[in-house]
Amino acid sequence: MSLPLDKDQMVVAVIKGLVMDGVAAANSGHPGGAMSSADYAAILFKDYLRVSPGDPAWFNRDRFVLSAGHESMLLYSLLHLQGLLSTQDLKAFRQLGSRTPGHPEHHLTPGVEATTGPLGQGLAMAVGMAVAETIKRARLGSEVCDHYVYALASDGDFQESVVFGAAALAGLWGLNKLIVFYDSNQVQLAGPTSRADATDYPAVFAGLGWQVINIDGHDHAQIHKALDTARAETARPTLIIGRTVIAKGTACMEGDSCTHGAPLPPEEIAATKKLLGLPEDQTFYSPQEALEHFQARFPALGQEATAWKKALTARQAKDPAFARTYSEMNAPRHTLNVGRPAFTPGEKVATRVAWGKCLGQVMDALPGLVGGSADLDPSNQTEKFREAQGNFSADNRLGRNLAFGVREFPMATILNGMALSGGLIPFGATFLTFSDYCRNAIRMSALQELPVLYVFTHDSFHLGEDGPTHQPIEHVASLRLIPNLLVLRPADANETAACLAIALTQDTRPSCLILTRQGLPVLDPAEHPNLVGGPEKGGYILSDCEGTPELIFIAAGSEVALAKAAMKLLPGRKMRLVSMPSVELFEAQPKEYKEAVLPPSVRARVAIEAGRPEGWYAYAGLDGLVIGLTHFGESAPAGLLAKKYGFTPEAVAKAVQEKF
């Protein structure tokens, strides 16, 4: 056995050995792409990536996103060489409870900046990180925030269309601190990419405003030159397209699509180790010589981080305004003080309009609030925010409105990247029916414990004439199925303000604010004292009778007003009205509270929501009455649809009389 004389090649060989051994030990994984990307990744981490040794959360660190999340053993090997993961961590690859899961998860593994796996989203999250870096640099100064965002992507990433939407915005916004390496090994799981793709990526990305550099992805001199050129660019993001060979360095399987998603055979591993100069009889081999070479920059990096921290402390001491801004950027979300506007009881106010008024109230008090709409500014009530705060652009780095265009999925992934970068409160808005376009990114928000705010307006068939393509039916119920996601559907303007405050003060949960197009009567806190503090519990008694009720109405959103009106048509009954803006928050309450709101002894219950009914049987009971929708809408004035679908006070009262 003889390690390569070139120490960079030695490090690459060690990484490839760790990749093969990790996948083999788990009998599961993706070695081929990890090996084709190893040359670029090793050079990037060893010679360019700026980190603080031992402090993976340093504020001004460079970010690296492995968009090709299936190449996770590559990243884990690099983090091992950085000293963040042990050999035992590598041996536990893909095992229960380990810090080395099958795809990288940022809240589990130190040094992992984003949870990746669903292809395309890592690159799009890197765009969001670059947006956040640019905004923070403009606010804090380059001496405090000035770092690069690197992403490594695969052929599969580029076949997901979310990449093009995010890349178009990155080019438009001139995110020059974003550098993406495309490991173009021209093989995917099912075979050669030529079966499925003939896109001219250099032409496409050049057209989107990117600097494009083509290199041999295994030539270290070309890799260095490409990175130097990318870092010197001042106006455009950079795409480095590396022509590579999948499973590069293997004895007999270079270019073989079988290496994409399966362990190499034992005899192939042994032969490859021999070819690479690694000991054939050792697994997880990482000699001290390789570690020392890989960490050669660590002393200088440590000094740089220490100097940065000292300079930061000194500036905070002499510049109170800066200290306040920096503190606000790094304050836990639950400490935010979210102001609430006043609304006139009895007036009819759409909850989307109430959201717009709330946004106007908090935007100056919360300078970290940054976001925008998917080309629906007037409808989503973000127009005044845009006018007041300005559009973020290549010419206006202090603009707080992000003009996403008709790009719901890219919008949501970019918001995730901004949240991962830290220091900002990201939000995005569109119609509720288009939450389907955002859905996988929303799921990734929840999985990564990111407090992103999603604002979804036009929440039911009440939007009327636009018809069934725009009228959500299953969407609220579907969103409620996502773990760790708060779905907030307020009943009026006051509940909207409360729900926004709930969303903005979450530390580890994303929120969906579900809002109406149609006006709803503003509830009077004097008449309904539980409006104060009630929404925070998810479900609460809005109005009540003396003693134990004989009938309980449960509703969310616009159907609270409907239930209230229907109750007036049922005189002589002892009734309770429960508003439930958030099922998730209600479920988190103690059993005693939940039973006080919904006494088990009261079986006569009515649940109403203009959407799928199934979830409400958990509260109405199987013998209760649930008024919902199991069909698509139609194009017609909302009032006519309400009559046809049974969402009028008279229809609800009649259904209750017939049932109870």
Secondary structure, 3 states (H helix, E strand, C coil): CCCCCCHHHHHHHHHHHHHHHHHHHHCCCCHHHHHHCHHHHHHHHHHHCCCCCCCCCCCCCCEEEECCHHHHHHHHHHHHHHCCCCHHHHHCCCCCCCCCCCCCCCCCCCCCCCCCCCCCHHHHHHHHHHHHHHHHHHHHCCCCCCCCEEEEEEHHHHHCCHHHHHHHHHHHHCCCCEEEEEEECCEECCEEHHHCCCCCHHHHHHHCCCEEEEEECCCHHHHHHHHHHHHHCCCCCEEEEEECCCCCCCCCCCCCHHHCCCCCCHHHHHHHHHHHCCCCCCCCCCCHHHHHHHCCCHHHHHHHHHHHHHHHHHHHHHCHHHHHHHHHHHCCHHHCCCCCCCCCCCCEEEHHHHHHHHHHHHCCCCCCEEEEECCCHHHHCCHHHHHHHCECCCCCCCCCECCCCCCHHHHHHHHHHHHHHCCCEEEEEEEHHHHHHHHHHHHHHHHCCCCCEEEEECCCHHHHHHCCCCCCCCHHHHHCCCCCCEEECCCCHHHHHHHHHHHHCCCCCCEEEECCCCEEECCCCCCCHHHCCCHHHCCEEEECCCCCCCEEEEECCCHHHHHHHHHCCCCCCCEEEEECCCHHHHHCCCHHHHHHHCCCCCCCEEEECCCCCHHHHHHHCCCCEEECCCCCCCCCCHHHHHHHHCCCHHHHHHHHHHHC
